[in-house]
Amino acid sequence: MPDPITLLIVDDHEVVRKGVRGYLDTLPEIEVVGEAQSGEEAVELAQKYIPDVILMDLVLPGIDGVESTRIIKNISPRTQIVVLTSYHDDALIFPALKAGAISYILKDMKMDKLAEAVRKAHRGEVILHPKVAARVLQNLRRDSQNDEEVYTELTEREMDVLKLIANGYSNSQIAEELVISENTVKGHVSNILSKLHLADRTQAAVYAWKQGIVKRESMD
């Protein structure tokens, strides 16, 4: 009999962790090696156990699931990360997949399907919830458009924020420059990353310079 698939469960809700573990522990081909309730703990346990598969929630205290995924994939590229979340909006889907998650499934799935997702991830096979797959397909179609059409989806204020990001401004500096609250800036940054399907502000800055947005319309 082959070695069991080692699995780490990451979720800030104990009832979710215990419920998932309670079922998966009954399966001889899967061995749950640990549970984490925060991004920091997930990184620590991933480094300790180097599990075959991680079930990763995205909304976590401290380091979120996207950043945890990115860090863990750098630590252990062989570890396959399956996003298990309640959310299926663009602001989470694309950053998570770009960070290295192999699959993106929702918490409404049945336990036997969840176990199959773990097995498939271990084999390097991708599973996307139908709602997520639809969003990915739309993204692929959008990628067939030219780059200018993509960034023209940004509002005038989002373009202002993007230019400042490209010039190295922090959220607090952007807030001061545009005379808006820092929370409003965070909202704009999230929308920019979502619309451009980028993982973080560094990618946004690179995108702005690559497309000539900053040179073309630099801030006065």
Backbone torsions as a table, in degrees:
resi	resn	phi	psi	omega
1	MET	NA	132.5	-179.5
2	PRO	-66.2	159.2	176.9
3	ASP	-60.0	145.5	178.9
4	PRO	-67.5	157.2	176.0
5	ILE	-76.5	118.4	178.4
6	THR	-81.0	135.3	-170.8
7	LEU	-134.6	138.0	173.2
8	LEU	-114.8	133.1	179.8
9	ILE	-106.9	125.2	-178.1
10	VAL	-121.1	113.5	178.1
11	ASP	-162.8	140.6	-177.9
12	ASP	-82.5	-4.8	177.9
13	HIS	-102.6	118.6	-177.3
14	GLU	-61.3	-38.1	-178.4
15	VAL	-62.5	-34.2	177.6
16	VAL	-70.5	-48.5	-179.1
17	ARG	-58.1	-48.5	-176.9
18	LYS	-67.9	-36.8	179.3
19	GLY	-65.2	-45.8	178.9
20	VAL	-65.1	-45.9	-178.7
21	ARG	-64.0	-40.4	-179.0
22	GLY	-55.6	-37.5	178.8
23	TYR	-79.1	-48.9	-174.3
24	LEU	-66.0	-28.5	178.0
25	ASP	-65.1	-17.6	179.2
26	THR	-82.6	-8.5	-176.4
27	LEU	-98.5	121.4	-175.9
28	PRO	-65.6	-22.8	-176.2
29	GLU	-86.6	-2.9	179.6
30	ILE	-125.3	131.4	177.6
31	GLU	-120.1	112.3	177.5
32	VAL	-78.4	115.2	-176.1
33	VAL	-93.3	-14.0	179.9
34	GLY	179.5	169.7	177.5
35	GLU	-131.2	143.8	177.2
36	ALA	-131.4	141.7	180.0
37	GLN	-110.8	2.8	178.0
38	SER	-146.3	164.7	178.3
39	GLY	-63.2	-41.8	179.9
40	GLU	-60.7	-43.5	179.7
41	GLU	-67.4	-35.6	178.1
42	ALA	-61.8	-44.7	179.5
43	VAL	-63.2	-43.7	-179.5
44	GLU	-61.2	-47.3	-178.2
45	LEU	-71.8	-33.1	177.1
46	ALA	-64.0	-39.3	178.9
47	GLN	-69.2	-33.3	-178.6
48	LYS	-74.2	-45.8	-172.3
49	TYR	-100.0	-20.9	-173.3
50	ILE	44.5	61.9	-175.5
51	PRO	-69.1	158.0	176.3
52	ASP	-67.3	-41.3	-174.8
53	VAL	-138.8	145.2	173.5
54	ILE	-124.9	130.8	169.0
55	LEU	-90.9	116.2	-169.6
56	MET	-118.7	117.0	168.7
57	ASP	-75.3	157.0	-177.5
58	LEU	-99.8	-33.2	-178.4
59	VAL	-94.0	100.6	-175.3
60	LEU	-130.7	153.3	173.0
61	PRO	-69.8	149.4	-178.4
62	GLY	73.4	-129.6	177.5
63	ILE	-67.2	127.5	-178.2
64	ASP	-76.9	175.7	-175.5
65	GLY	-65.8	-32.5	179.1
66	VAL	-66.2	-49.6	-179.5
67	GLU	-66.6	-37.5	176.7
68	SER	-60.7	-41.6	177.9
69	THR	-60.2	-45.9	-179.0
70	ARG	-61.7	-45.3	-178.8
71	ILE	-64.7	-45.6	-177.3
72	ILE	-65.1	-39.4	179.1
73	LYS	-65.6	-28.3	174.7
74	ASN	-73.1	-37.0	179.5
75	ILE	-72.0	-45.3	-174.8
76	SER	-138.3	83.5	-179.0
77	PRO	-56.6	-27.4	-178.1
78	ARG	-72.7	-21.3	-179.1
79	THR	-72.2	126.3	178.9
80	GLN	-93.7	131.4	-176.8
81	ILE	-110.9	122.4	178.4
82	VAL	-106.7	117.0	176.5
83	VAL	-73.3	127.2	176.4
84	LEU	-125.6	103.8	-170.8
85	THR	-143.8	174.4	176.0
86	SER	-99.0	-4.9	-170.9
87	TYR	-109.9	140.2	178.8
88	HIS	-135.9	39.0	177.1
89	ASP	-96.5	159.1	-174.3
90	ASP	-57.4	-33.9	-175.5
91	ALA	-63.0	-18.2	178.0
92	LEU	-110.6	-38.6	-174.9
93	ILE	-58.4	-56.7	-172.0
94	PHE	-70.4	-41.8	174.9
95	PRO	-60.1	-38.7	-179.2
96	ALA	-66.0	-44.2	179.8
97	LEU	-67.6	-39.4	178.8
98	LYS	-69.1	-27.2	178.9
99	ALA	-73.5	-16.2	175.1
100	GLY	125.8	2.7	177.7
101	ALA	-65.0	138.6	-179.2
102	ILE	-87.5	-29.3	-177.2
103	SER	-139.7	157.9	-179.3
104	TYR	-139.4	107.8	-177.3
105	ILE	-127.0	161.1	-176.8
106	LEU	-106.7	156.9	-173.5
107	LYS	-72.6	-3.0	177.7
108	ASP	-85.6	2.0	-177.9
109	MET	-78.7	155.2	-179.4
110	LYS	-75.0	154.7	-174.8
111	MET	-60.5	-38.2	-179.2
112	ASP	-67.3	-32.5	176.5
113	LYS	-70.7	-35.2	176.9
114	LEU	-63.5	-44.2	177.8
115	ALA	-61.2	-39.6	178.6
116	GLU	-65.8	-35.8	176.8
117	ALA	-62.6	-38.6	177.5
118	VAL	-64.9	-45.5	-180.0
119	ARG	-61.8	-44.2	-178.5
120	LYS	-67.0	-39.5	177.5
121	ALA	-59.8	-41.2	178.5
122	HIS	-61.8	-31.2	178.0
123	ARG	-86.8	0.1	180.0
124	GLY	82.4	18.9	-179.4
125	GLU	-97.9	142.9	-175.7
126	VAL	-92.7	139.4	171.1
127	ILE	-129.6	127.9	175.8
128	LEU	-123.7	132.2	173.4
129	HIS	-56.7	143.3	-178.2
130	PRO	-50.5	-39.3	178.6
131	LYS	-65.7	-36.8	179.0
132	VAL	-71.4	-42.2	179.0
133	ALA	-59.6	-36.8	178.6
134	ALA	-64.6	-40.7	179.2
135	ARG	-67.3	-39.6	178.9
136	VAL	-64.2	-41.3	178.7
137	LEU	-62.0	-42.7	177.2
138	GLN	-61.9	-37.6	179.3
139	ASN	-65.5	-41.0	178.7
140	LEU	-63.2	-38.6	178.0
141	ARG	-66.6	-38.7	179.0
142	ARG	-65.7	-35.0	179.9
143	ASP	-64.1	-19.6	178.4
144	SER	-76.2	-14.4	174.8
145	GLN	-78.3	165.5	178.7
146	ASN	-80.0	162.9	-173.5
147	ASP	-61.6	-34.5	-177.7
148	GLU	-64.2	-38.2	178.8
149	GLU	-63.4	-33.3	-179.5
150	VAL	-68.5	-51.5	-174.8
151	TYR	-76.7	-13.0	174.6
152	THR	-74.2	-6.5	173.1
153	GLU	-73.8	-15.6	178.7
154	LEU	-73.1	143.6	174.8
155	THR	-73.7	168.4	179.6
156	GLU	-59.5	-41.4	-180.0
157	ARG	-68.7	-37.5	176.8
158	GLU	-64.1	-36.2	175.4
159	MET	-63.5	-40.8	177.2
160	ASP	-59.4	-45.5	-179.1
161	VAL	-64.8	-42.7	179.8
162	LEU	-60.2	-41.8	179.3
163	LYS	-63.1	-39.9	180.0
164	LEU	-70.2	-37.4	174.8
165	ILE	-58.8	-44.7	-178.9
166	ALA	-64.0	-25.7	178.6
167	ASN	-92.5	11.0	172.3
168	GLY	85.9	13.8	-179.4
169	TYR	-74.5	140.7	172.1
170	SER	-80.5	170.3	178.2
171	ASN	-58.8	-41.6	-179.1
172	SER	-66.7	-37.0	178.0
173	GLN	-68.9	-38.4	177.3
174	ILE	-64.1	-43.1	178.8
175	ALA	-58.5	-43.0	179.8
176	GLU	-67.4	-41.9	-177.9
177	GLU	-65.2	-40.5	-175.5
178	LEU	-97.9	0.5	179.6
179	VAL	55.4	53.7	175.5
180	ILE	-136.0	169.2	-178.4
181	SER	-76.9	157.9	179.4
182	GLU	-66.5	-33.0	176.3
183	ASN	-63.8	-37.6	176.5
184	THR	-64.6	-39.6	177.3
185	VAL	-60.8	-45.2	179.7
186	LYS	-59.2	-38.6	177.2
187	GLY	-64.3	-42.5	178.1
188	HIS	-63.5	-43.3	-179.6
189	VAL	-61.4	-43.7	179.0
190	SER	-60.8	-42.7	179.2
191	ASN	-65.7	-39.1	179.1
192	ILE	-61.9	-48.8	-179.5
193	LEU	-61.7	-38.7	179.6
194	SER	-65.7	-49.0	-176.6
195	LYS	-66.5	-34.3	-179.0
196	LEU	-92.8	-4.0	-179.8
197	HIS	56.3	51.9	178.8
198	LEU	-114.7	156.3	-173.7
199	ALA	-86.2	-32.9	-175.4
200	ASP	-156.7	176.6	-175.3
201	ARG	-68.8	-26.1	176.4
202	THR	-63.5	-44.9	176.7
203	GLN	-63.5	-35.6	178.5
204	ALA	-64.4	-41.2	179.2
205	ALA	-64.4	-45.4	178.8
206	VAL	-60.5	-42.9	179.5
207	TYR	-59.4	-46.4	-177.2
208	ALA	-62.0	-43.0	179.0
209	TRP	-69.7	-41.8	-178.9
210	LYS	-61.5	-39.7	-178.7
211	GLN	-84.4	-2.1	178.6
212	GLY	74.6	16.3	-177.6
213	ILE	-64.3	-41.6	-178.7
214	VAL	-69.5	-45.1	179.8
215	LYS	-65.6	-38.9	-174.2
216	ARG	-69.1	-40.4	-176.3
217	GLU	-138.5	65.6	-178.1
218	SER	-68.0	150.8	-178.9
219	MET	-69.8	142.6	176.8
220	ASP	-77.3	NA	NA
